[in-house]
Amino acid sequence: MKQPDIDILIIGGGIYGCGVAQAASVCGYRTMLVEQRTLASGTSSQSTKLIHGGLRYLEQFNLKLVYEGLSERERLLKLAPKLVTREWFHIPIYEGSKRPPWMVAAGLLLYFILSGGRSRFKWLSKTDWATAVPGLTREGLRAVLAYEDASTDDAALTRAVAASAQSFGCNIREETRVKRAVYDGSLWTVELSDGHQIKAKILVNAGGPWVNRVSETIEPTPPGMGLQLVQGSHLLLNRPSPGYIYTESLDGRVMFFRPWKNKTLAGTTETAFDGDPANAKPTESEINDILTTYNHYFPENPCGKLDIFLTFCGLRVLPKSEGVAFGSSRETVILTDNDKQPSYLAIYGGKLTTYRKESEKVLKLIMRSIDPPHQRSTRDIQLS
């Protein structure tokens, strides 16, 4: 009988691929991860760099997603205290704002409850506005509320999870892509771009925006789903940030301003993307929208295109649906070729904050096919 080289081959070195690699490796599975570029080179290094429950998802009444995010936020604050830090976020509310003060306060109260009392919030008095958010325009300002959430370095967090996986024996190969993967009913034979051929029991497709492109290299054709890619663009502005600010863009969408590399990180957008994920970049319209929004809130220190230090955008993987991207589900979807005994699993979507919990869901499915050498959770694995 053919013998496998490894138990699990994971395709994709973003936060979810690294999370599954860590979860599998700590249980003793022989695990390999391949990444076509470098770890965290895609969306996992191009987010708004927040670890949060997703305050805006309360508007979708997705309390489960918010609760899970807040629970994982607290866990990551303990597991990675040098990578994930608690911060105060400020929400300025103006005359004509889409969300009036009472609605925001009600949302923050619910956020506080769902967090188990770990997301404190408060109203700021008018005398504190100038010092709390220096430079913020006061014209038409009705209220400023503040609440607690968390911030991270998304790429560093991904690399830390990968390093943890390696410490438990995972073999990680960067600059390596899958050319072809064939399943014969018992084992996967996978041809890699570096010339190696690997035999594995389980194949995990964690390709992120490339997930369906990866599936095109697999035989027989694995289960899949229609998806829409939505890019979230960011600008790194050559201005010191006044703090963490959660506000509205001029068309009513959510916009963040936050410190990053001693500058101001501004974003994000929601623009449909169709093409090679490697070619994603902010559009002129997105750049103008972000600059216009920033200058609206900070008119005394405006920015032009010459003040943009860096631009980047990550691609969200959302289930294909009609209507605006904001209304699409943010839930992670895990597809298998056989729920009872899977040999193939594909991860669609997901949030940076909940990578660990979702990775353990993938692991539980893998355990239906291969008994783990030993049982251990990532709940207590420190990340350095």
N, C-alpha and C positions, 0 to 999 in steps of 0.2 A: 504494500500500500504506500501511496505517496505520503511523505511526511512534511508538515508545514515548517517553514523557517521561523515563523512568528505566529502568534495568536491573532493579533489585531494590526491592521494597517490603516492609518488615518491619513486622509488627504486634506491638506489645508493647515497652515500654521498661524491662523488667527486665534482669537481668544477661545473660541469654541473647540477648535481642533486641539489646542494646547490643554484646554480643560479636560477633554475626554482622555487625552494622553496621560494626564496626571492621575485622573480617577482610575484608569485601567492599570497604570503602572504600580500604584500603591497597593493594589490587590494582587500583584504578582504576575499579571499577564505579560507575556512577551510582546512588547509593543514597539511599533515603528511609526514615525510621523514624517511625511514628505511635504515640502513646501516649494512651490515653483519659483518663488523669489526668496525673500527673507522673512523671518518671523515678524508678524504684526505689520507687514508692508502694505496691507490693504486697509479696510475700514477700521481694524483694531488699533490703528495709530492715527485715525483721522476723524475721531468723534469730538464731541464737545468736552470730553474728558471729565465726565461726571459719574459718580456712583450714587444713584438715587432711586426713589420709588416711582418717579414720573408723575409729578404733580398734575400735569395736564391730562393724564389718562383718567383722572377722576371725571373729566367732562364726558368721557366715553362710558362712564359707570363701570369701568373695569377694575373693580376693587380688588379682585384676586391678584391681578398683575401688580398693582401698587403694593399690596401687602407683601407679596413675595419679594419684590424689589427692596422694600424697606427692611425686611428680615435679612436678606443677603447683604445689604449695606452694613448692617450692624455686625454681621459675621466678618466681613472684609475689614472693617475698622479694627477688629481684634487680630485677624490673621495677618494683615499687612499694614501695620500702623505707620510705617515710613512711606507707604505708597498711597494710602487712602486716608484722607484727613477730613475731619468735620469742619464745616464752614457755615457762616451766616450768609444767606442770600436775601437781597432786598427787592421788593416788588413795588415800584412807584405806580400810582394810579392817578390818572388825569381826567379832567372833564372830557367826556366823549370816549373814554376807554371802553373796550368791548366788555370787560368784566368790572363791575362796580365794586367798591370796597367791601360791602357786606358779602358779596359772592366769593371774593378772594378769601375773606376771613373765614367763611363757612368751609371753604375747601381746605384751608390750613388747619382748621379744627379737626376735620375728618382725617387729614394727613397725620396729625398728632395722635389721634386715636389708633389709626392703623399701624403706626410705628410703635405702639405700646408706650407712648409718652416720651419717645426719644427724639422727636422732631419738635422742639419748642418753637413757639412763634410769638410775635408781639407787634403791637402798633407803636410806631415811633411818633413822638411829639414833634411839632413843627420846629421846635428849637434844636432838635437833633438831626434834622434833614441835611443840613449843609455839611456837618461833620461825618455823618454816616455814609453819604454818597456825594463826595465833593465833585463839583462841576455839573451836576445834574440840573437841567433846567427846572425852574420853579414855576414857570408860566402855566397856569391851569392845573397845577399839582394839587390833588385833593387829599391824598394820603400816601404814606409809605409803610408797608408791612415788612416784617423780616421773619425768616424761618430757617431752621437748620437742615442742611443736607450735607453731601460729601463730594470731594473732588479727588481726582487721581491723575497719574500719567498713564494713559491707556497702553502705550507701547511698552513701557517699563513693567506694567502689571502683567501683560501678556508674556514678556520674556521671563518674568519671575515664575509664572506658572509653568512655562516650558522648562526652566531650570529645575524646578521641583520634580517634574516628570523625569528628567534626565537623572536626577539623583536617585530615583527608584528604578533605573535601568532602561528607560525609554531611549531608543535610538532615533535621533532627529537629524534629518538630512535636508538642508536648505539648497536652493537652486536646483531642485530636482522635481520633475513633474512626472505624472503617470501618462505613458503613451498608450497603454492598452491594458485592460484587466478582463480576464475571462474566468467564469465560474463553471466548473465541471460537475457540480452537484455535491462536492465535498470540500474542495479547496479553490481558492482564488490563485490564479497565476498572473502576476502583475509585472509588466515590462516598464522599467523606469528609464528616464532620459539619460541617466548616467551609464546605461548599458547593463545594469544589474537586472536580474529577474528574481522576484520574491514570491514565495508561496505563503499564503495566509489563510486562516480560518474565517476571519471576519473582515469586512471592508467597511470603513466609515467615511462617508463623503461629507466633509466639513469645509467645502469650498467657498462658503459665503456667497458673494455675488457670482462666483464661477460654478456654483453647485450644479446647475443644469448643463453647463459646458463639460464638467467632469463626467457627468452621467453619459455623455455621448461617446466616451472612450470605453464604456463598460459593456460587456456581453455576458448573458443576454441583457437586453435593455431593462434597466431597473425601474421601479416605480418612481414617478415624479409628480410634480404639480406645476400648474401655471403660476408664474410670479411676475411681479413688477418691481423693477429697480428704481429706487427714489434716491436722488443724491441730496445730501445735506452739506452745503458749502460753508466754509469758514474763512475769515480774513484775520490775519495777525497784524494788528495795527501798531504803528510805531508811536504809541502813546502809553503812559503808565495807566494801569486800570484802577478805577476808583473802588473796585471791590467786585463781588459777585452779584450781578443784577439780572433779574428775571423780569422781562417786560414784553410788550407787544411790538411787532413790526408795524409799519404804517398800514398794512392791510389786515392786521388783527392776528397774525400768526405769532407763535412764541419766538422770542429772540433773547439770547443770553449774551451778556458781556462779562468776561471774567479774566483774572490775571493769568498770564502764561509767558514764561521766559522774560519777565520784567516788562511785558508789553500787554496789550489788550487783545484777547481772542474774542471775536464777534461772530455770531452765527446762531441758528442755522437756517437752512432753507429746505424746501420740499419740492424738488423738480423732477419730473419723470425723466428717466434715462433709458436709452435704447442703444446698445452698442457694446463694444469690448470694455469690460470694467477697467482694464488697464489704462484706458484713455479718458477716464472721467476727470473733469476739471470744472471749476466754477465758470458759469456763463457770464457774459457781460451784464445781463439783466440781474443776476444774483449779486454780482459785485456792486452794482449801482444801488440795489435795494438795501444791502447791508450798510453801505456807506451813508445812504440817505437816512436810514434809521438811526445810525450812530450820531450823525450830525444833528438830527432832530432832538435827541436827548442831551447832547453835549455841544451846544452851539458855540460856546466860548472857546473851544479847542477843536475845531473841525478837522476832518481828515479828507484828503483827496487820494487819487490813485497812486500818487508818488509816496504816500505815507503807508502803503501796504507793504509790509515786510515779507509776508509769505501768504500764499493761498493754498487751500487743500479741500478735498471733499471726500466723504465716505459714502458708500452706497448701502442703503437699507434694503433688505430682502423682504418684500411684503407679498402676501397672497394676492393673486390677480383678482381685481374686483372693479366694479364700476364706481365712479365718483372720485372724490379727492383722496389723496394719499393719507391725510390725517385720520380719515375714518376707517382705514384698513386696520386689521388686527395686528398687534405687536406680539402676539403669543408665538412661542417657538413651536414649530411643527417637526416631528420626527417621523419619517417614513421608513418602513422596513419592507423587505421582500416576503417576510413571513413573521407575523407577530409572535407566534408560539416559539419558533426557533429561527431567529433571523441570521442571515449570513451577510446581509447588506443593510446599512442604515444611512440615511441622509438627513442632515440637519438644515432646516429652512428657517431663516429669520433669527430672532433672539436679541436680547439686550446685553450690553457689556456687564451690567450689574448682576444679572442672574446666570452668568455663564457656569458657575460652579454647580448650582442646583440642577440646571438643565443637563450638564455633563453627567451627573449622577443618574439622571433618568435614562440616558443613553446606556450607561453601564448596567443598569438593572435589566435592560433588554438584552444586552450581550450575555448576561449571566444565564439567560434562558437557553443559550446554545452551548456555552462553555462554563463549567464550574470554575469559580475563581480559586487560585491556590490558597488564598486566605482572604478574610473579610476585613476591610478597613475603609473608612470614609475620609474624604478630604476636609471634613468639618473641623478637624483639629490640626491640619498641616499648615505650619507657619510659612509665609512667603517673605523672602528677603530681597 
